[in-house]
Amino acid sequence: MDALLALMVGVLVSSAVYLMLSRHLVRFLFGLILLSNAANLVIFASGRTTLALPPLVPDGLEAPAVTVANALPQALILTAIVIGFGLLAFAMVLAYRAYQSLGTVDTDAMRVAEPDANGAEEAAEEPASARSEAA
């Protein structure tokens, strides 16, 4: 069972990296979802995947008498799922707004916020007297 889970995590991570290297913003978001799910599976695997009893301590003992399931990774996964969903919702709204204002989902075409190399050179070559007159 652990080998199958490790193989599944490897496939999810490799698929996520492949999708996140794409220039398409929607593919990047799908890769982010896959990477989040792979991280949740790694946390789940750390808590043992055996068929165990709930972590209840019988009266008179200080620890459970038999092998029990670890509840901490399960609680961490629930928290990670909620945080991942919030991050995904924010990223999808951000991608939608970027598409509305820029008209593209190609990340190479979304270079509006970066300074143009030619414009930066022209501003540097402009004499100081011309800059002071413009102000």
Backbone as ProteinMPNN parsed JSONL, in Angstrom:
{"seq_chain_A": "MDALLALMVGVLVSSAVYLMLSRHLVRFLFGLILLSNAANLVIFASGRTTLALPPLVPDGLEAPAVTVANALPQALILTAIVIGFGLLAFAMVLAYRAYQSLGTVDTDAMRVAEPDANGAEEAAEEPASARSEAA", "coords_chain_A": {"N_chain_A": [[0.818, -1.196, 0.0], [1.947, 1.239, 0.779], [3.92, 1.563, -1.156], [2.409, 1.863, -3.475], [1.1, 4.247, -2.849], [3.302, 5.973, -2.692], [4.139, 5.856, -5.359], [1.922, 7.028, -6.584], [2.048, 9.608, -5.502], [4.455, 10.443, -6.645], [3.75, 10.445, -9.393], [1.756, 12.418, -9.352], [3.241, 14.687, -8.52], [5.138, 14.913, -10.587], [3.431, 15.338, -12.772], [2.286, 17.738, -11.939], [4.509, 19.471, -11.93], [5.125, 19.428, -14.659], [2.787, 20.637, -15.71], [2.934, 23.132, -14.446], [5.108, 24.291, -15.638], [4.211, 25.213, -17.994], [3.215, 27.844, -20.282], [0.651, 28.64, -20.186], [-1.883, 29.989, -18.256], [-4.098, 28.72, -17.035], [-3.388, 26.025, -17.125], [-1.244, 26.157, -15.39], [-2.597, 26.658, -12.987], [-4.024, 24.23, -12.709], [-1.827, 22.555, -12.312], [-0.972, 23.571, -9.856], [-3.086, 22.748, -8.232], [-2.787, 19.958, -8.406], [-0.248, 19.667, -7.226], [-0.79, 20.511, -4.632], [-2.562, 18.484, -3.83], [-0.813, 16.307, -3.945], [0.983, 16.973, -1.913], [-0.756, 16.767, 0.258], [-1.228, 14.003, 0.211], [1.317, 13.068, 0.868], [1.567, 13.967, 3.492], [-0.518, 12.473, 4.573], [0.471, 9.882, 4.218], [2.549, 9.91, 6.004], [1.373, 9.451, 8.423], [0.968, 6.753, 8.739], [-0.604, 4.122, 6.991], [-2.1, 1.999, 7.899], [-4.672, -0.355, 8.817], [-6.11, 0.616, 11.533], [-7.214, 1.029, 14.933], [-9.34, 3.607, 16.373], [-7.727, 6.35, 18.09], [-8.099, 5.807, 21.071], [-7.79, 5.786, 24.582], [-7.903, 3.248, 26.894], [-9.558, 2.942, 30.127], [-7.496, 3.239, 32.972], [-5.06, 2.863, 31.73], [-2.086, 4.44, 30.372], [-1.472, 4.798, 27.776], [-2.608, 3.834, 24.491], [-3.5, 0.37, 24.098], [-3.176, -1.113, 21.789], [-2.092, -0.909, 18.302], [-2.739, 2.239, 16.958], [-4.479, 4.661, 14.934], [-2.877, 7.601, 13.735], [-3.854, 10.733, 14.582], [-2.973, 13.315, 14.12], [-1.704, 13.848, 11.491], [-4.026, 13.631, 9.935], [-5.592, 15.739, 10.851], [-3.93, 17.839, 10.068], [-4.075, 17.55, 7.301], [-6.76, 18.169, 6.811], [-6.734, 20.877, 7.464], [-4.914, 21.755, 5.517], [-6.356, 21.222, 3.195], [-8.451, 23.084, 3.356], [-7.006, 25.513, 3.305], [-5.74, 25.205, 0.829], [-7.976, 25.203, -0.872], [-8.914, 27.823, -0.5], [-6.699, 29.257, -1.5], [-6.761, 28.353, -4.147], [-9.265, 29.366, -5.006], [-8.774, 32.136, -4.81], [-6.642, 32.37, -6.672], [-7.917, 31.579, -9.028], [-9.83, 33.6, -9.38], [-8.103, 35.759, -9.631], [-6.767, 35.032, -12.004], [-8.929, 35.104, -13.757], [-9.611, 37.832, -13.688], [-7.247, 38.867, -14.717], [-7.375, 37.845, -17.282], [-9.647, 39.202, -18.182], [-8.792, 41.905, -18.177], [-6.406, 41.862, -19.669], [-6.834, 40.216, -21.836], [-5.727, 37.745, -22.489], [-4.401, 34.485, -21.651], [-1.883, 33.656, -21.733], [1.199, 33.579, -20.274], [3.546, 34.796, -21.167], [2.629, 36.843, -22.722], [1.583, 38.517, -20.872], [2.995, 40.892, -19.957], [2.66, 43.476, -19.055], [3.155, 44.857, -16.693], [5.888, 44.86, -16.485], [8.833, 46.78, -17.071], [9.607, 48.242, -20.23], [12.406, 47.382, -22.166], [13.499, 49.1, -24.092], [12.249, 51.54, -23.496], [13.279, 52.094, -20.973], [15.941, 52.528, -21.584], [15.769, 54.826, -23.157], [14.857, 56.724, -21.314], [17.043, 56.853, -19.655], [18.965, 57.985, -21.305], [18.039, 60.541, -21.711], [18.6, 63.991, -21.332], [19.383, 65.737, -18.254], [18.391, 68.328, -18.023], [16.163, 68.351, -19.694], [14.504, 66.621, -18.339], [13.994, 68.072, -15.988], [12.601, 70.271, -16.997], [10.288, 69.059, -17.869], [9.073, 68.404, -15.538]], "CA_chain_A": [[0.0, 0.0, 0.0], [2.812, 2.416, 0.838], [4.599, 1.713, -2.451], [1.421, 2.409, -4.403], [0.892, 5.645, -2.467], [4.503, 6.707, -3.098], [4.09, 5.966, -6.811], [0.876, 7.994, -6.908], [2.579, 10.939, -5.171], [5.446, 10.762, -7.677], [3.044, 10.78, -10.627], [1.098, 13.712, -9.157], [4.241, 15.762, -8.484], [5.709, 15.097, -11.928], [2.388, 15.974, -13.596], [2.152, 19.127, -11.492], [5.658, 20.243, -12.425], [4.947, 19.575, -16.11], [1.745, 21.631, -15.968], [3.333, 24.449, -13.957], [6.113, 24.848, -16.538], [3.519, 25.698, -19.184], [2.981, 29.285, -20.313], [-0.796, 28.836, -20.099], [-2.2, 30.249, -16.854], [-5.042, 27.721, -16.527], [-2.595, 24.815, -16.879], [-0.483, 26.407, -14.167], [-3.506, 26.478, -11.85], [-4.243, 22.795, -12.553], [-0.607, 22.037, -11.7], [-0.993, 23.965, -8.453], [-4.039, 21.862, -7.56], [-2.164, 18.632, -8.299], [0.838, 19.736, -6.247], [-1.423, 20.582, -3.321], [-3.057, 17.149, -3.503], [0.344, 15.45, -3.697], [1.473, 17.301, -0.571], [-1.697, 16.178, 1.215], [-0.988, 12.562, 0.261], [2.568, 12.841, 1.605], [1.238, 14.124, 4.915], [-1.338, 11.326, 4.942], [1.333, 8.694, 4.29], [3.401, 9.991, 7.197], [0.615, 9.001, 9.585], [0.739, 5.311, 8.588], [-1.824, 3.775, 6.276], [-2.56, 0.691, 8.358], [-6.025, -0.404, 9.366], [-5.918, 0.68, 12.972], [-8.35, 1.481, 15.726], [-9.255, 5.024, 16.741], [-6.788, 6.571, 19.19], [-8.761, 5.9, 22.367], [-7.023, 5.186, 25.667], [-8.81, 2.616, 27.853], [-9.417, 3.344, 31.531], [-6.434, 2.599, 33.725], [-3.801, 2.847, 30.965], [-1.576, 5.76, 29.991], [-1.346, 4.82, 26.32], [-3.438, 2.783, 23.887], [-2.921, -0.966, 24.221], [-2.921, -1.661, 20.455], [-1.705, 0.085, 17.304], [-3.847, 3.147, 16.68], [-4.255, 5.629, 13.862], [-2.349, 8.885, 14.168], [-4.85, 11.745, 14.218], [-2.348, 14.599, 13.777], [-1.655, 14.088, 10.038], [-5.378, 13.804, 9.404], [-5.989, 17.115, 11.16], [-3.138, 18.721, 9.217], [-4.601, 17.466, 5.94], [-8.002, 18.95, 6.755], [-6.339, 22.283, 7.426], [-4.289, 22.012, 4.219], [-7.405, 21.229, 2.174], [-9.147, 24.37, 3.446], [-6.092, 26.551, 2.835], [-5.572, 24.996, -0.605], [-9.186, 25.651, -1.562], [-8.902, 29.289, -0.476], [-5.669, 29.701, -2.443], [-7.243, 28.077, -5.495], [-10.329, 30.327, -5.331], [-8.136, 33.434, -5.045], [-5.865, 32.311, -7.91], [-8.827, 31.526, -10.174], [-10.386, 34.947, -9.559], [-7.013, 36.584, -10.133], [-6.561, 34.668, -13.406], [-10.085, 35.596, -14.51], [-9.472, 39.29, -13.828], [-6.138, 39.116, -15.636], [-7.879, 37.582, -18.635], [-10.557, 40.279, -18.556], [-8.108, 43.164, -18.442], [-5.333, 41.723, -20.645], [-7.327, 39.514, -23.007], [-4.944, 36.551, -22.781], [-3.985, 33.666, -20.513], [-0.487, 33.321, -21.988], [1.985, 34.359, -19.316], [4.532, 35.622, -21.861], [1.946, 38.04, -23.233], [1.18, 39.336, -19.715], [4.169, 41.633, -19.511], [2.269, 44.878, -18.96], [3.725, 45.458, -15.493], [7.341, 44.915, -16.58], [9.266, 47.917, -17.885], [10.127, 47.938, -21.554], [13.857, 47.596, -22.203], [13.782, 50.292, -24.913], [11.782, 52.724, -22.77], [14.193, 52.358, -19.863], [17.164, 53.092, -22.142], [15.484, 56.184, -23.602], [14.779, 57.593, -20.14], [18.388, 57.019, -19.115], [19.736, 58.836, -22.21], [17.453, 61.867, -21.739], [19.406, 64.908, -20.502], [18.794, 66.138, -16.98], [17.649, 69.595, -18.194], [14.868, 68.034, -20.287], [13.687, 66.027, -17.287], [13.565, 69.11, -15.047], [11.597, 71.087, -17.667], [9.046, 68.296, -17.952], [8.473, 68.35, -14.205]], "C_chain_A": [[0.858, 1.255, 0.0], [3.535, 2.642, -0.485], [3.647, 2.306, -3.488], [1.163, 3.887, -4.114], [2.095, 6.503, -2.878], [4.544, 6.889, -4.609], [3.057, 7.01, -7.245], [1.354, 9.417, -6.608], [3.6, 11.361, -6.219], [4.801, 11.163, -8.992], [2.369, 12.145, -10.502], [2.1, 14.864, -9.178], [4.83, 15.992, -9.874], [4.692, 15.735, -12.875], [2.227, 17.441, -13.228], [3.298, 19.987, -12.005], [5.541, 20.466, -13.925], [3.91, 20.655, -16.423], [2.176, 23.034, -15.542], [4.425, 25.083, -14.822], [5.496, 25.394, -17.829], [3.333, 27.212, -19.112], [1.51, 29.621, -20.158], [-1.188, 28.939, -18.626], [-3.148, 29.209, -16.256], [-4.323, 26.403, -16.261], [-1.77, 24.966, -15.606], [-1.364, 26.189, -12.932], [-3.832, 25.012, -11.625], [-3.022, 22.122, -11.932], [-0.527, 22.376, -10.229], [-1.936, 23.085, -7.638], [-3.42, 20.478, -7.355], [-1.041, 18.618, -7.267], [0.299, 19.8, -4.821], [-1.942, 19.21, -2.894], [-1.913, 16.174, -3.228], [0.93, 15.714, -2.308], [0.547, 16.732, 0.501], [-1.501, 14.674, 1.32], [0.302, 12.228, 0.992], [2.321, 12.969, 3.102], [0.419, 12.934, 5.401], [-0.493, 10.071, 5.094], [2.23, 8.726, 5.52], [2.688, 9.5, 8.451], [0.269, 7.522, 9.553], [-0.606, 5.032, 7.936], [-2.316, 2.39, 6.663], [-4.006, 0.781, 8.82], [-5.88, -0.478, 10.884], [-7.192, 1.189, 13.629], [-8.242, 2.98, 15.988], [-8.357, 5.209, 17.969], [-7.486, 6.822, 20.524], [-7.933, 5.167, 23.404], [-8.007, 4.569, 26.655], [-8.564, 3.107, 29.281], [-8.304, 2.556, 32.2], [-5.111, 2.521, 32.997], [-3.389, 4.273, 30.614], [-1.449, 5.918, 28.482], [-2.26, 3.743, 25.75], [-2.729, 1.429, 23.93], [-2.554, -1.56, 22.865], [-2.467, -0.539, 19.519], [-2.917, 0.929, 16.931], [-3.476, 4.068, 15.53], [-3.756, 6.943, 14.451], [-3.289, 9.981, 13.681], [-4.224, 13.07, 13.784], [-2.226, 14.808, 12.264], [-3.032, 14.289, 9.419], [-5.882, 15.217, 9.67], [-5.213, 18.116, 10.302], [-3.648, 18.718, 7.78], [-5.898, 18.26, 5.818], [-7.701, 20.444, 6.685], [-5.751, 22.64, 6.059], [-5.321, 22.036, 3.099], [-8.135, 22.569, 2.17], [-8.267, 25.499, 2.922], [-5.883, 26.435, 1.329], [-6.783, 25.449, -1.404], [-9.254, 27.176, -1.599], [-7.886, 29.859, -1.452], [-6.121, 29.488, -3.872], [-8.328, 29.07, -5.909], [-9.741, 31.703, -5.626], [-7.387, 33.436, -6.373], [-6.768, 32.267, -9.136], [-9.464, 32.891, -10.438], [-9.325, 35.887, -10.113], [-6.742, 36.297, -11.611], [-7.713, 35.178, -14.273], [-9.99, 37.103, -14.739], [-8.318, 39.644, -14.762], [-6.573, 38.875, -17.065], [-8.81, 38.699, -19.097], [-9.803, 41.548, -18.932], [-7.029, 43.049, -19.52], [-5.764, 40.994, -21.916], [-6.554, 38.269, -23.38], [-4.673, 35.777, -21.492], [-2.555, 33.18, -20.703], [0.384, 34.209, -21.111], [3.068, 35.201, -19.983], [3.912, 36.901, -22.412], [1.513, 38.971, -22.106], [2.366, 40.103, -19.157], [3.883, 43.128, -19.399], [2.973, 45.56, -17.79], [5.241, 45.575, -15.562], [7.761, 46.096, -17.448], [9.831, 47.433, -19.22], [11.616, 48.253, -21.572], [14.2, 48.847, -23.004], [13.365, 51.566, -24.19], [12.711, 53.093, -21.631], [15.482, 52.975, -20.384], [16.955, 54.532, -22.583], [15.423, 57.148, -22.426], [16.155, 57.846, -19.562], [19.219, 57.963, -19.974], [19.225, 60.271, -22.248], [18.266, 62.804, -20.851], [18.642, 65.371, -19.26], [17.982, 67.41, -17.133], [16.274, 69.326, -18.793], [13.938, 67.417, -19.247], [13.181, 67.086, -16.309], [12.524, 70.037, -15.665], [10.249, 70.379, -17.728], [8.335, 68.269, -16.609], [7.855, 69.669, -13.917]], "O_chain_A": [[0.545, 2.225, -0.691], [3.741, 3.785, -0.891], [4.044, 3.155, -4.287], [1.024, 4.685, -5.04], [1.927, 7.625, -3.355], [4.937, 7.949, -5.096], [3.302, 7.783, -8.171], [1.088, 10.333, -7.386], [3.61, 12.518, -6.639], [5.246, 12.111, -9.64], [2.406, 12.942, -11.439], [1.839, 15.903, -9.784], [5.001, 17.136, -10.294], [5.055, 16.581, -13.693], [2.053, 18.29, -14.102], [3.079, 21.108, -12.464], [5.821, 21.559, -14.417], [4.128, 21.492, -17.299], [1.826, 24.016, -16.197], [4.643, 26.292, -14.743], [6.198, 25.972, -18.659], [3.297, 27.793, -18.027], [1.163, 30.793, -20.012], [-0.853, 28.056, -17.835], [-3.009, 28.854, -15.086], [-4.617, 25.731, -15.272], [-1.617, 24.016, -14.839], [-0.918, 25.601, -11.946], [-3.913, 24.573, -10.478], [-3.167, 21.215, -11.113], [-0.065, 21.562, -9.43], [-1.633, 22.72, -6.502], [-3.515, 19.899, -6.273], [-0.904, 17.653, -6.515], [0.874, 19.206, -3.909], [-1.784, 18.814, -1.739], [-2.037, 15.306, -2.364], [1.327, 14.78, -1.612], [1.015, 16.266, 1.539], [-1.6, 14.12, 2.414], [0.376, 11.204, 1.671], [2.817, 12.162, 3.888], [0.631, 12.44, 6.508], [-0.721, 9.278, 6.008], [2.628, 7.675, 6.022], [3.341, 9.168, 9.441], [-0.632, 7.083, 10.268], [-1.619, 5.636, 8.29], [-2.89, 1.683, 5.835], [-4.498, 1.855, 9.167], [-5.561, -1.531, 11.436], [-8.103, 1.7, 12.978], [-7.166, 3.559, 15.839], [-8.249, 4.303, 18.795], [-7.459, 7.939, 21.04], [-7.433, 4.071, 23.154], [-8.857, 5.273, 27.2], [-7.491, 3.622, 29.595], [-8.19, 1.345, 32.011], [-4.112, 2.139, 33.605], [-4.215, 5.185, 30.564], [-1.335, 7.032, 27.972], [-2.647, 2.824, 26.472], [-1.506, 1.357, 23.812], [-1.692, -2.437, 22.801], [-2.458, 0.632, 19.897], [-3.985, 0.4, 16.625], [-2.301, 4.23, 15.199], [-4.17, 7.341, 15.54], [-3.49, 10.131, 12.476], [-4.894, 13.874, 13.135], [-2.617, 15.871, 11.782], [-3.171, 15.053, 8.464], [-6.525, 15.822, 8.812], [-5.769, 19.122, 9.861], [-3.655, 19.755, 7.116], [-6.108, 18.952, 4.821], [-8.34, 21.181, 5.934], [-6.051, 23.698, 5.508], [-5.172, 22.801, 2.146], [-8.406, 23.127, 1.107], [-8.74, 26.352, 2.171], [-5.85, 27.445, 0.626], [-6.64, 26.014, -2.488], [-9.614, 27.754, -2.624], [-8.171, 30.83, -2.153], [-5.894, 30.344, -4.727], [-8.317, 29.564, -7.036], [-10.154, 32.364, -6.579], [-7.482, 34.403, -7.129], [-6.437, 32.846, -10.171], [-9.618, 33.291, -11.592], [-9.619, 36.719, -10.971], [-6.512, 37.225, -12.386], [-7.492, 35.631, -15.396], [-10.254, 37.592, -15.837], [-8.404, 40.615, -15.515], [-6.185, 39.618, -17.966], [-8.774, 39.101, -20.26], [-10.152, 42.199, -19.917], [-6.756, 44.026, -20.217], [-5.126, 41.139, -22.959], [-6.708, 37.772, -24.496], [-4.708, 36.334, -20.395], [-2.067, 32.373, -19.912], [0.318, 35.436, -21.192], [3.475, 36.221, -19.427], [4.59, 37.918, -22.552], [1.113, 40.105, -22.367], [2.695, 39.958, -17.979], [4.771, 43.95, -19.625], [3.347, 46.728, -17.894], [5.832, 46.315, -14.776], [7.113, 46.383, -18.454], [10.443, 46.369, -19.315], [12.038, 49.284, -21.048], [15.111, 49.583, -22.626], [14.067, 52.575, -24.268], [12.911, 54.274, -21.35], [16.065, 53.839, -19.73], [17.84, 55.371, -22.414], [15.893, 58.281, -22.534], [16.419, 58.926, -19.035], [20.082, 58.67, -19.455], [19.916, 61.145, -22.772], [18.591, 62.442, -19.72], [17.411, 65.389, -19.239], [16.974, 67.572, -16.446], [15.309, 70.003, -18.438], [12.731, 67.656, -19.266], [12.044, 66.997, -15.847], [11.653, 70.543, -14.956], [9.198, 71.016, -17.648], [7.113, 68.125, -16.558], [7.284, 69.863, -12.844]]}, "name": "protein", "num_of_chains": 1, "seq": "MDALLALMVGVLVSSAVYLMLSRHLVRFLFGLILLSNAANLVIFASGRTTLALPPLVPDGLEAPAVTVANALPQALILTAIVIGFGLLAFAMVLAYRAYQSLGTVDTDAMRVAEPDANGAEEAAEEPASARSEAA"}
